[in-house]
Amino acid sequence: TAVGIGFYGNSETNDGVYQLLYALDNANHTLSGIDTLVAGTTQQLQVALEQHVGRLSEVLAARADYLQTLKFLQQLAGSIVLQLSALPVWHSVSTDLTALAADVSFVEYYRWLSYLLFFILVLTICLLACLGLAKRSRCLLAVMLCCGLLTLVLSWASMAVDTAAAVGTSDFCVAPDKFIMNQTESDISAEVVHYYLYCEQSLSSPFQQALTIFQRSLTTMQMQTQGLIQFALPLFPTAEKDLLGVQQLLNASETSLHQLTAMLDCRGLHKDYLDALIGICYDGVEGLLYLGLFSLLVAASFSTLVCATPRAWRLLAGR
């Protein structure tokens, strides 16, 4: 019974930890994706667009109105870059999540393996006890006594570790939001962290203004570019390649805007946050409690077994 309880607790703890790791991996993928999109869009608007505009300025130099349009495009691109630069940089948080996931995965693997070996040890000692009594072998009883003492020490130690881990995890689960805000206050603003932790409909997105300006500026740039294609291209055929290049760049930026809007929305990261809490605070804590119960039952059983071994030894010696 004790070993069955231990197997269940070990499995529950493992499931909870891997649910936590899965949530951390999803959150890390989202955060790194945001940084990649911001960096890629900024690179396009600062480098690729400037190259196209520079060549177009030479081709359209004869028309001051077209040059004014190109200058306006540069100003709008600068406005978008300014808004993107105001978004949080998640690199440090993403790095911390990666390190945390690696550490948790490493510890969990050896924790799970250690308990599996402990279960095998308990079953082996029980088998030795049965064989020793069945064959009336004092040698087997001596081996069983030594292993039983070792198992007794291990069971009390594992119960202490399980209890400490369960208490520590429970303390975290009482107010996880406060703990996370304290840990991230030096990297991310409290408003942004609060937005993702609670994700309430009454909360407005701290990125709404930046994304709105991005959308409006991009729409205006697309309209201006379409006007140049419609009116300037018939007069300056050599500008076709760069004008189409600008149009493709703006279309790619619009796609990035939609992806960025979806990634910055609180619902995705908030779901990962809740999944992580469920994994560690429900399955994880439940598994630790069952492992603690297993250790207690094993300690009680082997205490009885160790105390009964000398009497069995004397009975076998008398025969």
Secondary structure, 3 states (H helix, E strand, C coil): CHHHHHHHHHHHHHHHHHHHHHHHHHHHHHHHHHHHHHHHHHHHHHHHHHHHHHHHHHHCCCCHHHHHHHHHHHHHHHHHHHHHHCCCCCHHHHHHHHHHHHHHHHHHHHHHHHHHHHHHHHHHHHHHHHHHHHHCCHHHHHHHHHHHHHHHHHHHHHHHHHHHHHHHHHHHHHCHHHHHHHHHCCCCCHHHHHHHHHCCCCCCCCCHHHHHHHHHHHHHHHHHHHHHHHHCCCCCHHHHHHHHHHHHHHHHHHHHHHHHHHHHCHHHHHHHHHHHHHHHHHHHHHHHHHHHHHHHHHHHHHHHHHHHHHHHHHHHHHC
